[in-house]
């Protein structure tokens, strides 16, 4: 299951760099949950041909990630944004308990808004 998630994430990032046939096979296999035999029957090729095409597409996406690291960078960005949001919440709570600064409250609200936009 973890590999399915890994390939799905890589496909979201690098899918446009694959051939149309590779994109179709990955979509049928991972998103539509079709078996290799079902894809082969629908496409008029052998089951082994479908398997090979999927394996090549997976290998290409893993190679793209090894070279470009976009998934790793996106995960680091997400982790950083989560930490920023947590720190903003701590600032908001301290502000409520102590100084009750409107400027601090407005800044924290803006941080939450920016984090939300960057997470989309």
N, C-alpha and C positions, 0 to 999 in steps of 0.2 A: 504493500500500500504506500509506503514512503517513497518508493521509486515512482509510482504513479504520480504522486504530488510533485516530485522533483521534475519529471518530464513535463507535466502540465505547466509548472512555473517557467521552465526553459522554453516551452512552446509559446507561452504568452509573450516572452521577450524576443525570441529568435525565430518564431514561426514564419515571419515574412521573408526570411533568408533561405527557406527551403523551397523546393519545387512545389508546384500545385499538387502533384500526385502525392508527394511526401506529406504535405499538409492534410490532404484528404485522408490518407491512411492513418495518420496520427489522430485526427479527429474521430474517425470511425472507431478506432481501437480504444482510445482513452476517454473520449467524451461520450460517444454513442454506445460504448461497451460492446461492440460487435467482436465476435471471435475472428481469428485469422481465417478460418474456413468460410465464415459468412462474408467477410470482405473479399476473399478470393472469388467466391461465387458471384458476388455482385459486380466485381471488376473484370471477370473473365480471365483471371490469371491463376497461377498455382498458389497454394497456401504458403509454400516456401518462398515464392516471389514476394508475397505480402510481408512475410516475416523479415526477409532480407531488406526490403524497402524501409520498414519501420526501424530495424536495427541501424541501418545507415543514417536515417534521419536523427535517431537518438544520439548516435556517435557524433554527427555533425553539430548538433546543438551543444553537446558536452564540450566539443572542441571550441566552439564559439565562446562558451562560458570560460573555458580555460584561457583563452586569448584575451577576451574583453572584460570578463568579470562583472557583467552588468547585474546579474542576479545577486552576486555577493555584495555589490555596491548598494543595490536596492534594499537588501536585508539590513545592511549597516545603517543606511539612512532611516529605515523604519525604526530600528532600535534607538537611534539617536533622537528621533522625534518623540518616541514614547518616553524617553528619559527627560526631554525638555518639558513635555506635558506634565510629567510627575513633579518635576521641580517647580513648575508654574503653580501647580496645585498646593504645594507646600508654602510657596510665597503667599498665595491667596489666604491660606489658613492662618499663617502668622500675621498677616495684615489685619485680618478680622479680629484676632485676639489682642492685637497691640495698637497700632497707630491708626487704623481705619482710614488709610489714604485712598482718596478717590483715584488719584493718578496711578497708584500701584494696582488697584482693582481694574482700572481700564486697560493697563498694560498687560495684565494677566489674561483678561478677556481677549485681547488682541493676539496674544501668544496662542491661546486655544484655537482661535479662528485660523491663524496661519498654519498651525499644525494640522488642523482638519483639512484645509485646502491642499496641503502638501501630501497628505495621505490618500487623497482621491486619485 
